[in-house]
Amino acid sequence: MATVHLRIGDLIVSPPKDLKKPRGKKCFFVKFFGTEDHAWIKVEQLKPYHPHKEEMIKINKGKRFQQAVDAVEEYLKKAKGKDQIKQLSVKDDPHFHHFLLSQSEKPASSMEPITKRLKIIEEDTGSTSIQAADSTAINGSITPTDKRIGFLGLGLMGSGVVSNLLKMGHVVTVWNRTAEKCDLFIQEGARLGRTPAEVVSMCDITFSCVSDPKAARDLVLGPSGVLQGIRPGKCYVEMSTVDPETITELAQVITSRGGRFLEAPVSGSQQLSNDGMLVIVAAGDRSVYEDCSSCFQAMGKTSFFIGEAGNAARMMLILNMVQGSFMATIAEGLTLAQATGQSQQTFLDILCQGQMASTFVDQKCQNILQGNFKPDYYLKHIQKDLRLAISMGDSVNHPTPMAAAANEVYKRAKALDQSDNDMSAVYRAYIH
């Protein structure tokens, strides 16, 4: 191991003793500000804070990134005015404890002493993969399961989920209908499965996250599908938002082969998926839910188990029905304000100071006013959820007139070629 020149006050954390050393180029085991996460990071991926601060803030809009920036600023504020401490050399000694700042940034002042003592480990190895470590994430300590994880579907939601699973140290095999989407995750340490059946046969727990009921059925029942890889004891977790009838069908065919089934649709968006802040609603085999504990901690801020298979689909359709209807109502209010000569920005400012204030309202409305409809949750998917929720209401003779009205507005937006834009593009249905 090479000699490393460091400064007292630098921040690097020691990996757990039972963690396998990563394979890759020279890397450090890093503790992140804000979230308190830990991960092995390659040297070339580490950047000095001050020169890259503004650039990274523009790229990363998530809540957790801002928390990290706030934590760094608070740390630097406390350190301001302290005398610099002489540079020292650290040789290969796994028991040597000290503090690190950054090899690439010379500090204007030394760091204030920290009570917790940390140690550095530097690895010179041969591959480019990064293996994340045992982490203290936003919800507490995460020890990644030793079960092999499969993931099918790398869309808006699935990509963020897989990224967080890898970051938290899970061994993940991925598959996507468009194979090129797998490349980034392979570079980050994931393994590649050639077909859904192969992924299931290679893994203990396989998750899927696709667009609609047809895609979910095709993934399981189609050629080289999930069902062909299911063996007794294999776990299959359906994360797609679909109707309860589809869930019942999939649960039956999986368990008929000796597999174990869990549904676990998620409430959130692409940004929340990237931030590991999804809400997971699960139902089905309780033992699978427990086996997925570290995975759910990695991808979400909380999870719920609500009984037999089908219940999570029902709950998620209701949640998305409310969200979709609310978004359509907000768009209607914004356009009515404009039509009556009122300031849309003032409407938003007042709204965000009242009882309906929320991050959702603020972000969606600001994006509308800026003409930014980059998808965070596809409009076509929220319309699909509304349609399925209305059908579910019909099946139990329960009226859903508000959802039905909102659904018509989303259908008009789709006719205006807004399907692949964000759900907030429903606004355009009111101005055309």
Secondary structure, DSSP 8 states (H G I E B T S, - for coil): ---EEEETTB------TTS----SSSEEEEE-TTT--EEEEEGGG---HHHHHHHHHHH---HHHHHHHHHHHHHHHHHTT-----EEEE-S-TT-EE-B--TT---SS-----SS-EE--EE--S-----B--EEETTEEE---SS-EEEE--SHHHHHHHHHHHHTT--EEEE-SSGGGGHHHHHTT-EE-SSHHHHHHH-SEEEE--SSHHHHHHHHHSTT-HHHH--TT-EEEE-S---HHHHHHHHHHHHHTT-EEEE--EE--HHHHHTT-EEEEEEE-HHHHHHTHHHHHHHEEEEEE-SSTTHHHHHHHHHHHHHHHHHHHHHHHHHHHHHTT--HHHHHHHHTTSTT--HHHHHHHHHHHTT----SSBHHHHHHHHHHHHHHHHHTT---HHHHHHHHHHHHHHHTT-TTSBGGGGGGGTT-
